Amino acid sequence: MTAADVWTPDELARRCAAVMWADDVASQQLGMTLDTVASGTARLSMTVREDMTNGHGTAHGGFIFALADSAFAFACNSHNERSVAQACDIVFAAPAQLGDRLVADATERHRFGRNGIYDVRVTRDAVVVAEFRGRSRTIGGALVDVPHVQGDGDG
């Protein structure tokens, strides 16, 4: 094995994200960008478009949820174990307006067995728009073939 065959956990996360992003038509069509990903974390952002506003003229909560859910997906799949949402909930703290750039930061809180708990904070500038909690479940399989990951317990 050469040095080029060794991936850090963050490199593994980036490779998993690249595979997922290539097929994530929904997030791409909503105008989301995958800003950063690392082991157990992800940041996605999205600008509120006119077709994302509701009858009150603010961002529809479903689009805010979708942004948070996408960040959650990239964070919980960062370990190269295919994972899906088992349950999610969201609390809306402030409205978002047409043209606002929303940022969703997902952070892994705990993984145990086939389960994981992740928190996602959605903000616009320094204002918290929503807090999302997602529970993940691994379903078997990997996203990428891995030669070796540094720090995985075997050297």
C-alpha positions in Angstrom: 0.0 0.0 0.0 1.3 3.4 -0.9 0.8 6.7 0.8 -1.7 7.6 -2.0 -3.9 4.7 -0.8 -4.4 6.1 2.7 -7.3 8.4 3.2 -8.0 10.4 6.3 -11.6 10.3 7.7 -12.2 13.8 6.2 -11.0 12.7 2.8 -13.3 9.7 3.0 -16.1 12.0 3.8 -15.3 14.2 0.8 -15.2 11.2 -1.5 -18.6 9.9 -0.1 -20.1 13.4 -0.6 -18.9 13.5 -4.2 -20.6 10.2 -5.0 -23.8 11.3 -3.3 -23.8 14.8 -4.9 -23.4 13.4 -8.4 -26.9 11.7 -8.0 -28.6 14.3 -5.8 -30.9 15.9 -8.4 -33.3 17.2 -5.7 -30.7 19.3 -3.8 -29.1 20.5 -7.0 -32.4 21.6 -8.6 -33.3 23.5 -5.4 -30.1 25.5 -6.0 -28.2 24.1 -3.0 -24.5 24.1 -2.9 -22.4 21.6 -1.0 -20.0 24.0 0.7 -18.0 21.7 3.0 -18.0 18.2 4.3 -15.8 16.4 6.9 -16.2 13.3 9.0 -19.6 13.7 10.7 -20.2 17.2 9.5 -21.5 19.0 6.4 -22.5 22.5 5.3 -24.9 23.2 2.5 -26.4 26.6 1.5 -29.3 27.8 -0.6 -30.8 31.1 -1.7 -34.5 31.5 -1.2 -36.1 32.0 -4.6 -39.5 33.4 -5.5 -40.8 29.8 -6.1 -39.9 28.9 -2.6 -42.0 31.5 -0.8 -45.4 30.8 0.7 -48.7 32.8 1.1 -47.1 35.0 3.8 -44.2 36.0 1.4 -41.7 34.1 3.5 -39.7 31.0 2.8 -41.9 27.9 2.8 -40.9 25.7 5.7 -40.6 22.7 3.5 -37.7 24.2 1.6 -35.9 25.1 4.9 -36.5 21.5 6.0 -35.2 20.2 2.7 -31.9 22.2 3.1 -31.5 20.9 6.7 -32.3 17.3 5.6 -29.7 17.4 2.8 -27.0 18.6 5.2 -28.0 15.8 7.6 -27.7 13.3 4.7 -24.2 14.3 3.8 -23.1 14.3 7.5 -24.5 10.9 8.3 -23.2 9.3 5.1 -19.7 10.7 5.7 -18.4 7.5 7.3 -19.0 5.4 4.1 -21.9 3.5 5.6 -25.1 4.0 3.6 -27.5 5.8 5.9 -31.0 7.1 5.7 -33.3 9.2 7.9 -35.1 7.2 10.5 -36.8 10.3 12.0 -36.4 14.1 11.8 -38.0 17.1 13.4 -37.5 20.8 13.0 -38.2 23.9 15.0 -38.6 27.2 13.1 -37.1 30.1 15.0 -37.2 33.0 12.5 -38.6 33.6 9.0 -36.5 33.7 5.9 -37.2 36.1 3.1 -36.9 36.1 -0.6 -33.2 36.4 -1.5 -31.9 35.2 1.9 -28.9 32.9 1.7 -29.6 30.1 4.1 -26.7 28.0 5.5 -27.3 24.6 7.1 -24.5 23.2 9.4 -24.9 19.6 10.3 -23.0 18.1 13.2 -22.9 14.5 14.4 -23.8 14.2 18.1 -23.6 10.4 18.6 -23.4 7.1 16.6 -24.3 3.8 18.2 -24.9 0.5 16.5 -26.7 1.3 13.2 -28.1 4.6 14.6 -26.9 8.2 14.6 -28.1 11.5 16.0 -27.3 14.7 14.1 -28.2 18.4 14.7 -28.5 20.9 11.9 -28.7 24.6 12.5 -30.1 26.7 9.6 -29.0 30.4 9.7 -29.1 33.5 7.6 -26.2 35.7 8.6 -26.1 35.4 12.4 -29.8 34.7 12.8 -31.0 31.2 13.6 -33.8 30.3 11.2 -34.3 26.7 12.3 -33.0 23.9 14.4 -33.3 20.4 13.0 -32.6 17.0 14.7 -32.2 13.9 12.5 -31.9 10.3 13.5 -30.2 8.1 11.0 -30.1 4.3 10.4 -27.5 2.5 8.4 -28.9 0.2 5.7 -25.8 -1.7 4.6 -23.3 -1.1 1.9 -20.7 1.5 1.2 -20.6 4.6 -1.1 -16.9 4.2 -2.1 -14.3 1.4 -2.2 -11.8 2.2 0.5 -8.2 0.9 0.5 -7.5 2.2 4.0 -8.5 5.0 6.3 -6.1 6.6 8.8 -7.3 6.4 12.3 -9.7 3.6 11.8 -8.1 1.5 14.6 -5.6 -0.6 12.6 -2.7 1.8 12.3 
